[in-house]
Amino acid sequence: MLKISPRTAQTWRDEGKISFSQVGNKIYYKLSDIERTMQEYYNKSFAKK
């Protein structure tokens, strides 16, 4: 969905940027948590003058 590498996802987990659940070797993310994180780090485009 995010089209990021597994290493980027690991880094974001380590930095506490995204919440997750782990069952065995599987990592799960709540869609609402991902959406909230994307809104938190959202930057509007800069208007050209």
C-alpha distance matrix in Angstrom:
0.0 3.8 5.5 8.2 11.0 12.1 15.1 13.4 11.8 15.4 17.0 15.2 16.3 19.7 20.1 19.3 16.6 14.2 15.7 15.0 17.1 18.3 20.0 21.7 19.5 16.2 14.1 12.6 11.0 12.1 9.9 13.1 13.3 10.0 11.2 14.6 13.8 12.2 15.4 17.6 16.7 16.6 19.3 20.9 21.9 25.5 27.9 30.3 33.9
3.8 0.0 3.8 5.5 9.0 10.7 12.8 10.5 9.5 13.3 14.2 12.4 14.2 17.3 17.3 16.9 14.0 12.3 14.5 14.6 17.2 18.5 20.9 22.5 20.0 17.1 14.5 13.4 11.4 12.8 10.9 13.4 12.8 9.1 10.4 13.4 11.7 9.9 13.4 15.2 13.7 13.9 16.4 18.4 19.3 22.7 25.5 27.8 31.4
5.5 3.8 0.0 3.8 6.8 9.4 11.7 10.0 10.0 13.5 14.5 13.7 15.7 18.4 18.7 19.0 16.3 14.9 17.2 16.9 19.3 19.9 22.0 23.1 20.2 17.6 15.6 15.2 14.0 16.0 14.4 17.1 16.3 12.7 14.2 17.1 15.1 13.2 16.8 18.3 16.4 16.5 18.4 20.3 20.6 23.8 26.6 28.4 32.1
8.2 5.5 3.8 0.0 3.8 6.6 8.1 6.2 6.9 10.2 11.0 10.6 12.8 15.2 15.6 16.3 14.0 13.1 15.7 15.5 18.0 18.5 21.0 21.7 18.7 16.6 14.3 14.7 13.6 16.1 15.2 17.7 16.1 12.7 14.8 17.0 14.4 13.1 16.9 17.6 15.4 16.3 18.2 20.6 21.1 24.1 27.1 28.9 32.6
11.0 9.0 6.8 3.8 0.0 3.8 5.3 5.2 6.5 8.7 10.0 10.9 12.6 14.4 15.5 16.8 15.2 14.3 16.6 15.9 18.0 17.8 20.0 20.2 16.8 15.3 13.6 15.0 14.8 17.8 17.6 20.2 18.3 15.3 17.9 19.8 17.0 16.3 20.1 20.4 18.2 19.5 21.3 23.9 24.3 27.1 30.3 31.9 35.5
12.1 10.7 9.4 6.6 3.8 0.0 3.8 5.5 5.1 6.2 8.7 9.9 10.5 12.3 14.2 15.3 14.4 13.2 14.8 13.5 15.2 14.4 16.7 16.6 13.1 12.0 10.5 12.5 13.0 16.5 17.1 19.7 17.6 15.1 18.3 19.9 17.2 17.3 21.1 21.1 19.4 21.2 23.4 26.3 27.1 29.9 33.2 35.0 38.6
15.1 12.8 11.7 8.1 5.3 3.8 0.0 3.8 5.4 5.0 6.2 8.6 9.8 10.4 12.2 14.1 13.6 13.4 15.3 14.7 16.7 16.0 18.6 18.3 14.9 14.5 12.8 15.0 15.2 18.7 19.4 21.6 18.9 16.6 19.7 20.8 17.6 17.9 21.6 21.0 18.9 21.1 23.0 26.1 26.8 29.3 32.8 34.4 37.9
13.4 10.5 10.0 6.2 5.2 5.5 3.8 0.0 3.8 5.4 5.0 6.2 8.6 9.8 10.5 12.2 10.9 11.0 13.7 13.8 16.6 16.7 19.7 20.1 17.1 16.0 13.5 14.8 14.1 17.1 17.3 19.2 16.5 13.9 16.7 17.7 14.3 14.4 18.0 17.4 15.2 17.3 19.2 22.3 23.2 25.7 29.2 31.0 34.5
11.8 9.5 10.0 6.9 6.5 5.1 5.4 3.8 0.0 3.8 5.5 5.1 6.2 8.6 9.9 10.5 9.4 8.3 10.4 10.2 12.9 13.2 16.3 17.1 14.3 12.8 9.9 11.1 10.4 13.6 14.3 16.2 13.5 11.3 14.6 15.6 12.6 13.3 16.9 16.5 15.0 17.3 19.8 23.0 24.3 27.1 30.6 32.7 36.2
15.4 13.3 13.5 10.2 8.7 6.2 5.0 5.4 3.8 0.0 3.8 5.5 5.1 6.1 8.6 9.8 10.1 9.5 11.0 10.4 12.6 12.3 15.4 15.7 13.0 12.4 9.9 12.1 12.1 15.5 17.0 18.7 15.6 14.1 17.6 18.0 15.0 16.3 19.7 18.7 17.4 20.1 22.5 25.9 27.3 29.9 33.5 35.5 38.9
17.0 14.2 14.5 11.0 10.0 8.7 6.2 5.0 5.5 3.8 0.0 3.8 5.4 5.0 6.1 8.5 8.6 9.5 11.9 12.4 15.2 15.4 18.8 19.2 16.6 16.1 13.4 15.0 14.4 17.4 18.4 19.6 16.2 14.7 17.8 17.7 14.3 15.5 18.7 17.1 15.4 18.4 20.4 23.9 25.3 27.6 31.3 33.3 36.5
15.2 12.4 13.7 10.6 10.9 9.9 8.6 6.2 5.1 5.5 3.8 0.0 3.8 5.5 5.1 6.1 5.1 6.0 8.9 10.3 13.6 14.7 18.3 19.5 17.3 16.1 12.7 13.5 12.0 14.4 15.3 16.1 12.7 11.2 14.2 14.0 10.5 12.0 15.1 13.6 12.3 15.4 17.8 21.3 23.1 25.6 29.2 31.5 34.7
16.3 14.2 15.7 12.8 12.6 10.5 9.8 8.6 6.2 5.1 5.4 3.8 0.0 3.8 5.4 5.1 6.0 5.5 6.7 7.5 10.4 11.4 15.1 16.3 14.6 13.6 10.3 11.3 10.4 13.1 14.9 15.7 12.2 11.6 15.1 14.7 11.8 14.1 17.0 15.4 14.9 18.1 20.9 24.4 26.4 29.0 32.6 35.1 38.2
19.7 17.3 18.4 15.2 14.4 12.3 10.4 9.8 8.6 6.1 5.0 5.5 3.8 0.0 3.8 5.5 7.7 8.7 9.8 10.7 13.1 13.5 17.1 17.8 16.1 15.9 13.0 14.6 14.1 16.8 18.7 19.2 15.6 15.2 18.5 17.6 14.5 16.8 19.5 17.4 16.6 20.1 22.5 26.1 28.0 30.3 34.0 36.3 39.3
20.1 17.3 18.7 15.6 15.5 14.2 12.2 10.5 9.9 8.6 6.1 5.1 5.4 3.8 0.0 3.8 5.5 8.0 10.1 12.1 15.1 16.3 20.1 21.2 19.5 18.9 15.7 16.6 15.2 17.3 18.7 18.7 14.9 14.5 17.3 15.9 12.6 14.9 17.1 14.6 13.7 17.4 19.5 23.2 25.3 27.3 31.1 33.4 36.3
19.3 16.9 19.0 16.3 16.8 15.3 14.1 12.2 10.5 9.8 8.5 6.1 5.1 5.5 3.8 0.0 3.8 5.6 6.9 9.6 12.7 14.6 18.3 20.0 18.9 17.9 14.4 14.6 12.9 14.4 16.1 15.7 11.9 12.2 15.0 13.3 10.5 13.5 15.4 13.0 13.1 16.7 19.4 23.0 25.5 27.8 31.4 34.1 37.0
16.6 14.0 16.3 14.0 15.2 14.4 13.6 10.9 9.4 10.1 8.6 5.1 6.0 7.7 5.5 3.8 0.0 3.8 6.9 10.0 13.6 15.8 19.6 21.5 20.1 18.4 14.7 14.3 11.9 13.1 14.0 13.5 9.9 9.4 11.9 10.4 7.1 9.8 11.9 9.7 9.5 13.1 15.9 19.4 21.9 24.4 27.9 30.7 33.6
14.2 12.3 14.9 13.1 14.3 13.2 13.4 11.0 8.3 9.5 9.5 6.0 5.5 8.7 8.0 5.6 3.8 0.0 3.8 6.6 10.3 12.9 16.5 18.7 17.4 15.4 11.6 10.7 8.1 9.5 10.7 10.7 7.0 6.8 10.0 9.2 6.7 9.5 12.1 10.9 11.2 14.2 17.5 20.8 23.3 26.1 29.5 32.3 35.5
15.7 14.5 17.2 15.7 16.6 14.8 15.3 13.7 10.4 11.0 11.9 8.9 6.7 9.8 10.1 6.9 6.9 3.8 0.0 3.8 7.2 10.3 13.8 16.4 15.9 13.8 10.1 8.9 6.7 7.8 10.3 10.2 6.6 8.0 11.3 10.4 9.1 12.3 14.4 13.4 14.5 17.3 20.8 23.9 26.6 29.5 32.8 35.8 38.8
15.0 14.6 16.9 15.5 15.9 13.5 14.7 13.8 10.2 10.4 12.4 10.3 7.5 10.7 12.1 9.6 10.0 6.6 3.8 0.0 3.8 6.7 10.1 12.8 12.4 10.1 6.6 5.6 4.8 7.2 10.3 11.3 8.6 9.5 13.1 13.1 12.0 14.7 17.2 16.7 17.5 20.1 23.6 26.6 29.1 32.2 35.4 38.3 41.5
17.1 17.2 19.3 18.0 18.0 15.2 16.7 16.6 12.9 12.6 15.2 13.6 10.4 13.1 15.1 12.7 13.6 10.3 7.2 3.8 0.0 3.8 6.7 9.9 10.4 8.3 5.8 5.1 6.5 8.5 12.1 13.4 11.3 12.6 16.0 16.2 15.6 18.2 20.6 20.2 21.3 23.7 27.3 30.2 32.7 35.8 39.0 41.9 45.2
18.3 18.5 19.9 18.5 17.8 14.4 16.0 16.7 13.2 12.3 15.4 14.7 11.4 13.5 16.3 14.6 15.8 12.9 10.3 6.7 3.8 0.0 3.8 6.2 6.8 5.6 4.6 6.1 9.0 11.6 15.0 16.7 14.8 15.5 19.1 19.6 18.6 21.0 23.7 23.3 23.9 26.5 29.8 32.9 35.1 38.2 41.5 44.2 47.5
20.0 20.9 22.0 21.0 20.0 16.7 18.6 19.7 16.3 15.4 18.8 18.3 15.1 17.1 20.1 18.3 19.6 16.5 13.8 10.1 6.7 3.8 0.0 3.8 6.1 5.4 6.7 8.0 11.4 13.7 17.0 19.0 17.6 18.4 21.8 22.6 21.9 24.1 26.8 26.7 27.4 29.7 33.2 36.1 38.2 41.4 44.6 47.3 50.7
21.7 22.5 23.1 21.7 20.2 16.6 18.3 20.1 17.1 15.7 19.2 19.5 16.3 17.8 21.2 20.0 21.5 18.7 16.4 12.8 9.9 6.2 3.8 0.0 3.8 5.6 8.2 10.7 14.3 17.0 20.1 22.3 20.7 21.1 24.7 25.5 24.5 26.5 29.5 29.3 29.6 32.0 35.3 38.3 40.2 43.3 46.6 49.1 52.6
19.5 20.0 20.2 18.7 16.8 13.1 14.9 17.1 14.3 13.0 16.6 17.3 14.6 16.1 19.5 18.9 20.1 17.4 15.9 12.4 10.4 6.8 6.1 3.8 0.0 3.8 6.7 10.0 13.5 16.7 19.4 22.0 20.2 20.0 23.6 24.7 23.3 25.0 28.2 28.0 27.9 30.2 33.3 36.3 37.9 41.1 44.3 46.6 50.2
16.2 17.1 17.6 16.6 15.3 12.0 14.5 16.0 12.8 12.4 16.1 16.1 13.6 15.9 18.9 17.9 18.4 15.4 13.8 10.1 8.3 5.6 5.4 5.6 3.8 0.0 3.8 6.6 10.2 13.4 15.9 18.6 17.2 16.8 20.3 21.8 20.6 22.1 25.3 25.5 25.5 27.6 30.8 33.6 35.3 38.6 41.7 44.2 47.7
14.1 14.5 15.6 14.3 13.6 10.5 12.8 13.5 9.9 9.9 13.4 12.7 10.3 13.0 15.7 14.4 14.7 11.6 10.1 6.6 5.8 4.6 6.7 8.2 6.7 3.8 0.0 3.8 6.9 10.4 12.9 15.5 13.6 13.3 16.9 18.1 16.9 18.5 21.7 21.7 21.8 24.0 27.3 30.2 32.0 35.3 38.5 41.0 44.4
12.6 13.4 15.2 14.7 15.0 12.5 15.0 14.8 11.1 12.1 15.0 13.5 11.3 14.6 16.6 14.6 14.3 10.7 8.9 5.6 5.1 6.1 8.0 10.7 10.0 6.6 3.8 0.0 3.8 6.8 9.5 12.1 10.8 10.8 14.2 15.6 14.9 16.6 19.4 19.9 20.5 22.4 25.9 28.5 30.6 34.0 37.0 39.7 43.2
11.0 11.4 14.0 13.6 14.8 13.0 15.2 14.1 10.4 12.1 14.4 12.0 10.4 14.1 15.2 12.9 11.9 8.1 6.7 4.8 6.5 9.0 11.4 14.3 13.5 10.2 6.9 3.8 0.0 3.8 6.3 8.6 7.1 7.1 10.4 11.8 11.3 13.1 15.7 16.3 17.1 18.9 22.5 25.1 27.3 30.7 33.7 36.6 39.9
12.1 12.8 16.0 16.1 17.8 16.5 18.7 17.1 13.6 15.5 17.4 14.4 13.1 16.8 17.3 14.4 13.1 9.5 7.8 7.2 8.5 11.6 13.7 17.0 16.7 13.4 10.4 6.8 3.8 0.0 3.8 5.4 5.2 6.5 8.7 10.0 10.8 12.6 14.5 15.5 17.0 18.4 22.1 24.4 27.0 30.4 33.2 36.3 39.5
9.9 10.9 14.4 15.2 17.6 17.1 19.4 17.3 14.3 17.0 18.4 15.3 14.9 18.7 18.7 16.1 14.0 10.7 10.3 10.3 12.1 15.0 17.0 20.1 19.4 15.9 12.9 9.5 6.3 3.8 0.0 3.8 5.4 5.1 6.1 8.6 9.9 10.6 12.4 14.2 15.6 16.2 19.9 21.8 24.2 27.8 30.4 33.5 36.7
13.1 13.4 17.1 17.7 20.2 19.7 21.6 19.2 16.2 18.7 19.6 16.1 15.7 19.2 18.7 15.7 13.5 10.7 10.2 11.3 13.4 16.7 19.0 22.3 22.0 18.6 15.5 12.1 8.6 5.4 3.8 0.0 3.8 5.5 5.1 6.1 8.6 9.9 10.6 12.2 14.4 15.1 18.9 20.8 23.6 27.0 29.5 32.9 35.9
13.3 12.8 16.3 16.1 18.3 17.6 18.9 16.5 13.5 15.6 16.2 12.7 12.2 15.6 14.9 11.9 9.9 7.0 6.6 8.6 11.3 14.8 17.6 20.7 20.2 17.2 13.6 10.8 7.1 5.2 5.4 3.8 0.0 3.8 5.5 5.1 6.2 8.6 9.9 10.5 12.5 14.1 17.9 20.3 23.2 26.5 29.3 32.6 35.6
10.0 9.1 12.7 12.7 15.3 15.1 16.6 13.9 11.3 14.1 14.7 11.2 11.6 15.2 14.5 12.2 9.4 6.8 8.0 9.5 12.6 15.5 18.4 21.1 20.0 16.8 13.3 10.8 7.1 6.5 5.1 5.5 3.8 0.0 3.8 5.5 5.1 6.2 8.7 9.8 10.8 12.0 15.8 18.2 20.7 24.1 27.0 30.0 33.2
11.2 10.4 14.2 14.8 17.9 18.3 19.7 16.7 14.6 17.6 17.8 14.2 15.1 18.5 17.3 15.0 11.9 10.0 11.3 13.1 16.0 19.1 21.8 24.7 23.6 20.3 16.9 14.2 10.4 8.7 6.1 5.1 5.5 3.8 0.0 3.8 5.4 5.1 6.3 8.6 10.1 10.3 14.1 15.9 18.6 22.1 24.7 27.9 31.0
14.6 13.4 17.1 17.0 19.8 19.9 20.8 17.7 15.6 18.0 17.7 14.0 14.7 17.6 15.9 13.3 10.4 9.2 10.4 13.1 16.2 19.6 22.6 25.5 24.7 21.8 18.1 15.6 11.8 10.0 8.6 6.1 5.1 5.5 3.8 0.0 3.8 5.5 5.2 6.2 8.8 9.8 13.6 15.8 19.0 22.1 24.8 28.2 31.1
13.8 11.7 15.1 14.4 17.0 17.2 17.6 14.3 12.6 15.0 14.3 10.5 11.8 14.5 12.6 10.5 7.1 6.7 9.1 12.0 15.6 18.6 21.9 24.5 23.3 20.6 16.9 14.9 11.3 10.8 9.9 8.6 6.2 5.1 5.4 3.8 0.0 3.8 5.4 5.0 6.3 8.5 12.1 15.0 17.9 20.9 24.0 27.2 30.2
12.2 9.9 13.2 13.1 16.3 17.3 17.9 14.4 13.3 16.3 15.5 12.0 14.1 16.8 14.9 13.5 9.8 9.5 12.3 14.7 18.2 21.0 24.1 26.5 25.0 22.1 18.5 16.6 13.1 12.6 10.6 9.9 8.6 6.2 5.1 5.5 3.8 0.0 3.8 5.4 5.3 5.9 9.6 12.1 14.7 18.0 21.0 24.1 27.2
15.4 13.4 16.8 16.9 20.1 21.1 21.6 18.0 16.9 19.7 18.7 15.1 17.0 19.5 17.1 15.4 11.9 12.1 14.4 17.2 20.6 23.7 26.8 29.5 28.2 25.3 21.7 19.4 15.7 14.5 12.4 10.6 9.9 8.7 6.3 5.2 5.4 3.8 0.0 3.8 5.5 5.0 8.6 10.6 13.9 17.0 19.7 23.1 25.9
17.6 15.2 18.3 17.6 20.4 21.1 21.0 17.4 16.5 18.7 17.1 13.6 15.4 17.4 14.6 13.0 9.7 10.9 13.4 16.7 20.2 23.3 26.7 29.3 28.0 25.5 21.7 19.9 16.3 15.5 14.2 12.2 10.5 9.8 8.6 6.2 5.0 5.4 3.8 0.0 3.8 5.7 8.8 11.7 15.0 17.6 20.6 23.9 26.6
16.7 13.7 16.4 15.4 18.2 19.4 18.9 15.2 15.0 17.4 15.4 12.3 14.9 16.6 13.7 13.1 9.5 11.2 14.5 17.5 21.3 23.9 27.4 29.6 27.9 25.5 21.8 20.5 17.1 17.0 15.6 14.4 12.5 10.8 10.1 8.8 6.3 5.3 5.5 3.8 0.0 3.8 6.5 10.0 12.8 15.3 18.7 21.7 24.5
16.6 13.9 16.5 16.3 19.5 21.2 21.1 17.3 17.3 20.1 18.4 15.4 18.1 20.1 17.4 16.7 13.1 14.2 17.3 20.1 23.7 26.5 29.7 32.0 30.2 27.6 24.0 22.4 18.9 18.4 16.2 15.1 14.1 12.0 10.3 9.8 8.5 5.9 5.0 5.7 3.8 0.0 3.8 6.6 9.6 12.5 15.6 18.8 21.7
19.3 16.4 18.4 18.2 21.3 23.4 23.0 19.2 19.8 22.5 20.4 17.8 20.9 22.5 19.5 19.4 15.9 17.5 20.8 23.6 27.3 29.8 33.2 35.3 33.3 30.8 27.3 25.9 22.5 22.1 19.9 18.9 17.9 15.8 14.1 13.6 12.1 9.6 8.6 8.8 6.5 3.8 0.0 3.8 6.4 8.9 12.2 15.2 18.1
20.9 18.4 20.3 20.6 23.9 26.3 26.1 22.3 23.0 25.9 23.9 21.3 24.4 26.1 23.2 23.0 19.4 20.8 23.9 26.6 30.2 32.9 36.1 38.3 36.3 33.6 30.2 28.5 25.1 24.4 21.8 20.8 20.3 18.2 15.9 15.8 15.0 12.1 10.6 11.7 10.0 6.6 3.8 0.0 3.8 6.4 9.1 12.5 15.3
21.9 19.3 20.6 21.1 24.3 27.1 26.8 23.2 24.3 27.3 25.3 23.1 26.4 28.0 25.3 25.5 21.9 23.3 26.6 29.1 32.7 35.1 38.2 40.2 37.9 35.3 32.0 30.6 27.3 27.0 24.2 23.6 23.2 20.7 18.6 19.0 17.9 14.7 13.9 15.0 12.8 9.6 6.4 3.8 0.0 3.8 6.4 9.4 12.6
25.5 22.7 23.8 24.1 27.1 29.9 29.3 25.7 27.1 29.9 27.6 25.6 29.0 30.3 27.3 27.8 24.4 26.1 29.5 32.2 35.8 38.2 41.4 43.3 41.1 38.6 35.3 34.0 30.7 30.4 27.8 27.0 26.5 24.1 22.1 22.1 20.9 18.0 17.0 17.6 15.3 12.5 8.9 6.4 3.8 0.0 3.8 6.4 9.3
27.9 25.5 26.6 27.1 30.3 33.2 32.8 29.2 30.6 33.5 31.3 29.2 32.6 34.0 31.1 31.4 27.9 29.5 32.8 35.4 39.0 41.5 44.6 46.6 44.3 41.7 38.5 37.0 33.7 33.2 30.4 29.5 29.3 27.0 24.7 24.8 24.0 21.0 19.7 20.6 18.7 15.6 12.2 9.1 6.4 3.8 0.0 3.8 6.4
30.3 27.8 28.4 28.9 31.9 35.0 34.4 31.0 32.7 35.5 33.3 31.5 35.1 36.3 33.4 34.1 30.7 32.3 35.8 38.3 41.9 44.2 47.3 49.1 46.6 44.2 41.0 39.7 36.6 36.3 33.5 32.9 32.6 30.0 27.9 28.2 27.2 24.1 23.1 23.9 21.7 18.8 15.2 12.5 9.4 6.4 3.8 0.0 3.8
33.9 31.4 32.1 32.6 35.5 38.6 37.9 34.5 36.2 38.9 36.5 34.7 38.2 39.3 36.3 37.0 33.6 35.5 38.8 41.5 45.2 47.5 50.7 52.6 50.2 47.7 44.4 43.2 39.9 39.5 36.7 35.9 35.6 33.2 31.0 31.1 30.2 27.2 25.9 26.6 24.5 21.7 18.1 15.3 12.6 9.3 6.4 3.8 0.0
